[in-house]
Amino acid sequence: MRPSSGVDVLPEQTTVLVVGGGPIGLVTSMLLSGRGIDHVIIEARDEVQGAPAAHVVNARTFEILKAAGADMERIEQACQPVHEGAWVRWVTTLVGEELGRVPFERHDRMAELDAITPSPLRNLSQHRLEPILRDHVPALRTGIEWLDDQPSPHGITSRLRDLATGEEFQIASTFVIAADGAGSRVRRGHEIPMVGPDVLQSFIMIHAEADLRAFVGDRPATLYWTLDPAGRGTFIAHDLASTWVYMHAWDPEAEPVESFDPQRCAEIFRQAAGVEDLELTVANIRPWRMTSQIAERYRDGGMLLVGDAAHRFPPSGGLGLNSGVADAHNLVWKLAAVIDGWAPDALIDSYEAERRPVAEANAAKSLENAMRMFEVYLAAGIADTDEESATNLARALATPEGRLAIAEACHGQAEHFDMLGLQLGFSYPPATAAVLDDASPSEDVADPVRDYVPSTRPGGRMPHAWIAEAGSRISTLDLIDTGRFTLLTGSSRWADAGRSLATGPIPVRTIEVGLDVADPDGTWAEVAGLGQRGAIVVRPDGHVGWRCLEEAGDLTSTLATALAALAGHR
């Protein structure tokens, strides 16, 4: 046994070593614990994230957090109130004239989302989410730094360092999951390059504690884009009465980072806010660079990348943290299946085959969003100097035509803040994934970024619908078993086939609609499109793996063959 910075001790050997105790590493640990997988998660920081950092938690992430056993009531309490984050606004200064606005992820019409997801996107700051997740993770050991690793008889032996004592020691594991962020030491140690532009733009992040509710309370928002050339940037309202972040564009070649001391940052913040005597405390100052990169590969033997260690997106769209949580959800059930002995190691290869294309799509859309934002600046007359930009903005605001051009450019950003289709509608292709093709055509979606069309077609997330179990209203998503496949059907014949395989080599749980659960208003029947003779097998990560709309032939044999193929026995 080896000492740690805490009361507990680190074992000399574990099945999975998770490196990184940010949100992605913590969710990974929660999912591993739910499957009873022996593991340790290490994090260099003793304290939780201090600055707000990521703040957009989308519907799919909330669904995964619930499946992982998170305290959803506590998480709900930590979210920004819906009415305070329902808009994105473009203003001259924070307290100045509003020039345009768009809804923030349909927060202006939340009721319509009830048929799509039980947990719509919310504004939830990382520094509030992370402590909640830590409370769910008994395997976390802080103050421990990962140094390097090498192959061993057990799989991988990692060299670690206790930051409190300086002592170095080793831990052997079958797998290492690198959740150690954008600068991942594990990824670099395995010499996995990142593909894509390393620097798109640089910023100084100014985290300030200030009460601005009195100034913006009549027009609350999640994001405020300030267009006044003397204070052009972005405010993120984590809490109107206490917690704000201002992103200030920065040229590292022209200004040393050391020049952004608390006094200067306070002045920058006040200038952009438009309140000269604003009382505030600068809590954090950090340089930050916008990138768009994806790891060349996600696996190196027993080492696997998740979250920012695998991909870095521009923040436009809030896809970074959310993509990382989905990475963990996809990976852990496959690792557990291999560890528990009912799937071959090849199943783990489908992790990269499934998740890397999603990262590519998310990176492309995030970059497109970031570039499209310049349409607003162009309409506002951005120029080479602040003086010329101010003159152009004043000229634009002096005419109805100029104001309309800015308003239309703002409206053109609507997709940026409404990507429900991208968040819930992504699908894993059968050709490269743990998905069996049923030869059905994909859904015709007019705007696949914004619009989500529920479907049980293999590869996609199983749709949500409200049903009844033992008299209680639940979501169909609550039926998914995170440790085995779930057969969902209204056919007694398919249900009998599933029950006959309950003790077979591939674990499967059978849910018969009409017997085990009720569909009182027929919503699930309409959404599922299975009729009375169809069935689906849902993977532990909530994606449909197989579908059949008929009852022909030997159903037990057909189902057993499908389960084996989904588990990687092909």
C-alpha positions, 0 to 999 in steps of 0.5 A, spaced: 500 500 500 502 507 498 500 513 502 496 518 499 495 526 501 488 524 505 486 519 510 486 513 505 491 509 502 492 507 495 492 500 493 498 497 489 493 495 484 486 496 481 482 494 475 482 501 472 486 508 474 482 514 472 487 520 471 483 527 472 478 529 477 474 534 474 467 533 471 469 528 466 473 523 471 468 524 476 462 522 472 467 516 469 468 514 476 460 514 478 459 510 472 464 505 474 462 504 481 455 503 478 458 497 475 462 495 481 468 496 477 474 496 482 478 503 480 481 509 483 481 516 481 487 521 482 487 528 481 492 533 483 488 539 485 486 538 493 480 543 492 475 543 487 475 548 481 475 555 483 473 559 477 466 558 474 469 555 467 464 550 463 457 552 465 452 549 459 450 542 461 445 540 456 439 535 456 443 529 454 448 530 460 443 531 465 440 524 463 447 521 463 448 524 470 441 521 473 443 514 470 449 514 474 446 515 480 447 523 481 443 527 486 438 530 481 435 535 486 441 537 489 443 539 481 437 542 480 438 547 486 445 549 483 442 551 476 441 558 475 433 559 475 430 558 468 428 565 467 434 568 469 438 565 463 432 565 458 436 569 453 442 571 449 443 579 448 447 583 444 448 590 448 453 596 447 455 595 454 452 590 459 447 596 462 447 600 455 442 599 449 440 592 447 441 591 440 439 584 439 437 577 442 435 570 441 433 565 446 437 560 450 436 553 448 428 554 448 428 557 455 423 561 453 418 555 451 421 550 456 414 546 456 415 544 449 421 540 451 417 536 456 416 531 450 423 530 448 427 530 454 425 530 462 431 534 463 432 540 458 439 544 458 440 549 464 446 554 466 450 550 471 457 552 473 462 547 473 464 550 480 458 548 483 457 542 479 464 539 481 463 539 489 456 535 488 460 530 483 465 529 488 460 527 494 458 521 489 466 519 488 469 515 494 474 512 490 477 520 489 484 521 491 487 528 491 494 531 491 496 525 487 500 527 480 500 522 474 508 522 471 508 516 466 507 509 465 509 503 462 506 496 460 506 491 465 504 484 466 497 487 469 496 491 463 499 498 465 504 500 471 503 508 472 508 512 476 505 517 481 507 522 486 504 525 492 504 532 491 504 533 499 510 529 500 514 529 494 514 521 494 513 517 488 510 510 487 507 506 482 500 503 481 498 497 476 492 497 473 488 493 467 486 500 464 488 507 465 482 512 463 485 519 461 480 525 463 486 530 465 484 535 461 486 539 454 493 539 456 493 531 458 499 529 461 497 522 459 496 523 452 502 526 451 506 521 455 503 516 450 505 521 444 498 521 441 498 528 437 492 533 436 489 534 429 487 541 428 488 548 429 492 549 436 490 557 437 484 560 434 484 566 439 486 568 445 483 571 451 483 573 458 478 570 463 476 575 468 472 572 474 469 577 478 464 577 484 459 582 483 452 584 484 449 586 478 442 584 479 440 591 479 443 593 473 440 587 468 434 584 472 429 587 467 433 583 462 436 577 465 441 573 460 446 567 460 450 571 455 451 578 454 456 580 448 458 587 448 459 591 442 462 598 444 469 598 441 472 600 448 469 594 452 468 589 446 467 582 449 463 577 453 459 576 459 457 570 462 452 570 468 453 565 472 449 568 478 446 575 477 447 577 484 454 574 485 458 571 480 460 573 473 466 572 468 468 577 462 472 574 456 477 579 454 480 578 447 487 578 448 494 578 443 499 575 447 504 578 442 502 585 444 501 584 451 504 580 456 499 576 461 503 579 467 500 586 465 493 583 467 493 584 474 487 585 478 487 592 478 487 593 470 482 587 470 477 590 474 477 596 470 476 592 464 470 589 467 467 596 469 468 599 462 465 593 459 459 593 464 458 601 463 458 602 470 464 606 473 463 605 480 461 598 480 463 594 486 467 588 485 472 583 487 476 580 481 477 572 484 481 569 478 485 571 472 486 566 467 489 566 460 485 562 455 486 560 448 480 557 443 482 551 439 479 546 435 483 539 436 481 532 436 486 526 438 489 522 432 487 516 436 483 515 443 486 508 445 493 506 446 493 499 449 489 499 455 490 507 455 483 511 453 482 518 452 475 521 454 473 529 455 478 534 453 484 530 453 481 527 447 478 533 444 478 541 444 472 545 442 471 552 441 466 554 447 461 556 442 455 551 443 457 549 450 459 542 447 466 540 450 464 538 457 457 535 455 461 531 449 466 528 455 460 526 459 457 522 453 464 519 452 465 516 459 458 513 458 459 510 452 466 507 454 464 505 461 459 500 459 464 497 454 470 496 459 465 493 464 463 488 459 470 486 458 472 486 465 466 482 467 467 477 461 461 477 457 465 481 451 471 481 447 477 486 448 475 488 441 468 491 443 473 497 446 475 499 439 468 501 438 469 507 443 473 511 438 469 508 432 463 511 435 465 517 439 471 520 435 466 522 429 461 525 434 467 529 436 469 531 429 462 534 428 461 537 434 468 541 433 466 543 426 459 546 428 463 549 434 468 552 430 462 554 425 459 558 430 465 562 433 466 564 426 459 566 424 459 571 430 463 575 426 457 577 422 455 581 428 461 585 429 461 586 421 454 589 422 456 593 428 462 596 424 468 593 427 475 596 424 482 596 425 482 601 431 477 602 436 476 609 434 474 607 427 470 602 430 466 607 435 465 611 429 462 606 425 458 603 430 455 610 432 453 611 424 450 604 424 445 606 430 444 612 427 439 609 422 434 604 422 437 600 416 444 600 420 440 598 427 436 592 423 442 590 420 445 589 427 439 586 429 438 581 423 446 579 424 444 577 432 438 573 430 443 569 425 446 566 431 440 563 433 442 556 431 449 557 436 444 557 442 439 552 440 442 545 438 437 540 440 438 536 434 446 535 435 445 534 442 440 528 442 440 526 435 447 524 433 447 516 431 452 511 431 453 508 424 452 501 424 458 500 419 463 502 425 460 501 431 456 496 436 450 497 432 446 492 428 443 495 421 436 494 420 436 497 413 431 502 415 432 509 412 435 515 416 429 520 418 428 526 414 430 532 418 430 539 415 435 542 420 439 536 424 442 541 428 436 544 431 431 539 430 430 533 434 426 527 431 425 521 436 426 514 433 428 507 435 432 506 429 439 503 431 444 507 433 440 513 436 439 515 443 432 511 445 427 516 445 424 519 451 416 518 453 412 519 459 410 512 461 407 509 468 411 503 472 407 501 479 403 507 478 408 512 478 410 517 472 417 515 469 421 516 463 422 511 458 430 513 459 429 510 466 428 503 464 435 502 461 439 498 465 446 501 465 449 494 466 446 490 461 442 490 455 435 492 455 429 488 451 423 493 450 417 490 446 410 490 446 410 483 443 409 477 448 413 473 444 419 477 444 418 478 451 418 471 452 424 470 448 428 475 452 426 472 459 429 465 456 435 469 455 436 472 462 441 467 465 445 467 458 452 469 457 450 476 455 446 479 460 439 482 458 433 485 462 426 484 458 421 490 459 414 488 456 410 494 455 403 493 457 405 488 462 411 491 466 410 498 464 404 502 462 403 506 456 396 510 458 396 515 453 399 511 447 405 516 447 411 511 447 407 507 442 407 513 437 414 515 438 417 508 438 414 506 431 414 498 433 407 496 433 405 490 436 410 485 433 416 490 434 422 490 439 428 494 440 435 492 444 437 498 448 445 498 450 447 500 457 449 507 454 441 508 452 443 508 444 438 503 440 443 497 438 438 493 434 431 493 432 426 488 429 419 490 427 417 482 425 416 476 429 418 471 424 422 465 425 425 463 432 425 469 436 430 466 441 435 464 436 434 471 433 435 475 439 441 471 442 445 472 435 443 480 436 446 480 443 452 476 441 453 481 435 452 487 440 457 485 445 462 484 440 462 477 438 462 477 431 
